[in-house]
Amino acid sequence: MSSIGIYEVGSDEFNAFQARLKVRNEFRDVAVGPAPAELLQRAKETGDSEFAEFAELYAKDLHHSAAASVARVIELVESQKDEAVRHLTRLFDGQELPSNRIRVGKMDLMKAADGVDETLLKTCLEGVLPRLRRFHEKQKAESWQVEDQGGSVGIRVQPLNRVGLYVPGGTAFYPSTLMMTLVPAQVAGVKEIAVFTPPGALERSPILAALLLELNLEEVYRVGGAQAVAAAALGTPAIARCDKLVGPGNLFVALAKRQLFGRIGIDSIAGPSEVVVVFDASADARHVAADLLAQAEHDPQAAAIAVCDSSDAATAVQAEVDRQLADLPRKNVAAASLQAFGAIIAAPSKGFALRIADAFAPEHLELLTATAEQDAAQIRQAGAIFVGPFAPEAFGDYCAGPNHVLPTSGTARFASALSVQDFTRQVSIIRGSKELLAANRGAIETLARAEGLEAHARSVAVRF
């Protein structure tokens, strides 16, 4: 049995696959992780009465679900501030976090960066970052004013004052995430940038510590998960409140961002990653298979989908996926992803294949067709479009230039990649003159009275 199925459009297998994707894309609450009672027992076994008392507060009448756990975390951080951050870190991460170690000192960063791969660091500093900055500089918007009868109207573009960058550090470490979130913030002109990463992440990732040092990011916190989002949103004595928090994270991070949105700005509520590869008989099966596996190795929930109008090409890709998967270091992860959310969809025509891909509104969409450039013009809904055989998704993930923080789970229908605009605000500027107000007096008074707001109308009339 192959690791990835071929499903003909309209077949029962195709419909079942679409149903699985629909469930995957719906942000549902789930029962995950140790039960509250289990966490409480662990806390009691430490012999630390203060910690055990806190764990009792966390576990009391708590429903065993991710959303309920996140809501309780937010409640505790709001009421107990740094003490909650400390105890929650110990409860979930198993690491004690004294108050004076919530923020990472420069000496600790230097120690963590010791032994960094200098070639990797040089690649980041001299190869990746300049490309990212060059691209994001093009996104900068300018303030403007339009003169109008002695007055003017316009906008002032200004950076956010303070933002937080969330850099995951649980099962894997992504220096690319730090660079992708940092660059647009710096280009936008944000003055205060705080970095949140789970405890132990820096010690296990010298490249992350070295980049923080080289980029002069001096405000770094050993805090991850929902408690990091809560601290960034609500503020504590040790962690000043942020205006916005960006960056991917696990389910608890995503749920915390959802529950705290409105009290803090967010980039998105990110789901698992996905790619759709549209290919035809001209595509190299090795390329298609490699790109599907590059997506599948992310996570068992990742979706790796190909769409093709050639049955022979589909069969060739299926065989190639099996061949390349055999010696993949993350074989088990990729295989689980392909079994649940991997597919090669057989479409009746290339036009149909393009319409299917567009309907998915995927995070990444690759075009490995003989007419890739023309086909790209037909795609309206995708986080990023990769055109041609030499534009694999991995290029965009690391150093093409555009941001790799992209809308997932079909949200490319209305959302865009992380950009400089995510770190700026536009403030409307209205400069009045007697002539300008007089010219618009009638419209203002008429509309105000139509809405039953007489004081509005009089506030204009009194000036004349």
C-alpha positions, 0 to 999 in steps of 0.5 A: 500500500502506498504512503499517499493515495490517488483520488479521482475528483468526485470519488468517495475517496476524494469526498472523504479526504475533503471531509478530513481536511474540513475537520482539520481546518476547523479550530476545534477544542480538544482534550490534550496533555496531562489531565489537571488532576495529574498535573496537581499530583506532580505538583504535590510530589515536589513537596513545595507547598506554595507550588502545590497550592497554586496547582490546586488553583489551576486544577480546581473544577477545570474541564479537561480541554485545551481551551479551558486550560488556556482560559484558566492560565489567562485568569491566573496570569491576570491575578497573580502576574509573575508568580503565575508565570513562574508556577505555570512554567514549572507546572507545564515545562517542568522547569523552575523559573525564579523571578530574576530569571524570567528575563534572559541576561546578556551573560546567559545569552552569551553562554547559550551561544557558545559553540554556535555553528559559525557557518550557520550564523554567517549564512543567517547574517550575510545570506538570509537577513539581507534578502529579507530586509531588501524585500520588506523595505519595498513594503513600507508605506508613506504618510500623505495629505491631500490639500482641500480648500484651505484644509487637508485630509490624509494619513500618518503611518507610524510604527507600533510602540512595542511588539512581542515575537513568539519563537517556538522551542518545544520539539524543534527550533526555528531561527528562521522564525525569529528572522521572519518576525523580526525583520518586518518589525525592524523595517517598520521602525518598532522601537521595543521588541520583546522575544518570548521562547520556552525555557531551555530553548536557548540552551538547546539552540545556540544559533537562536541565542547567537542571533539574538546577540548579533541582532541586539535583541536584549529583551528576551524572556524564558516563557512559552505557551499560553502563559507567554501570550497572557503575559504579553497581552496583560503585562506583569511587573517583569514583562511590560505589556505588548501592543501586538504579538506575532509568531507561530506556536502550538495549540495552546499558543493559538488558543491564547491568541484567540482568547486575548485578541482585542486586548492585544493585537495578533498576526493570526491564529495559525493552524497546521501548515499545508502545500498544494502542488499543481503539476502536469506531465511535464513535471519531474516526479522527483521534484513533486514528491520532494516538495510534498515530503518537505511539507509532510515532515513538519507535523502529523497535521500538515497537509501535503496535496498534489493536483494533476491532470495526468494519471501517468504523472500521478502514478509516477509521483506516488511511486517517487513519494514512497521511494523518497520517504523510505530513508527520510529522518522524520519518516514517521512524522511524514508518513502520519501526515501523508496518511491523514492529510496527503493526497494526489488528486486526479483532475479531468483537466489542468483548468479544473486542477487550478480551480481546485487548488484555488478553492483550497486557498492554501498557505503554499501553492506550487505550480510545476506545469509547462505554463506555470507563469500563465497558470499563476495568473489564475490563482487568486487565493493562496498565501504564497505562490511558487512559480516553476520548478526552481521555486520550491516551498523551501526557498520561501521558507528560508530566504527568498525574501517574502515572509514565511509567516502565512495564512493557514487552513484556508484563511488565505481567502482573506488574510496575507503574509506577515508584513511591515504593515502588521507593525504599523498603524495609520492615523487619519489626519484632518486639518480643517479650514472655514472654507472646507467646513462650509463647503461640507456643512450641508452634507454634515447637518443633513446626515446628522439630523437624518440619524437623529443626532441634533448635537452633531448638526449643531456642532457644525452650525455653531461655527458659522 
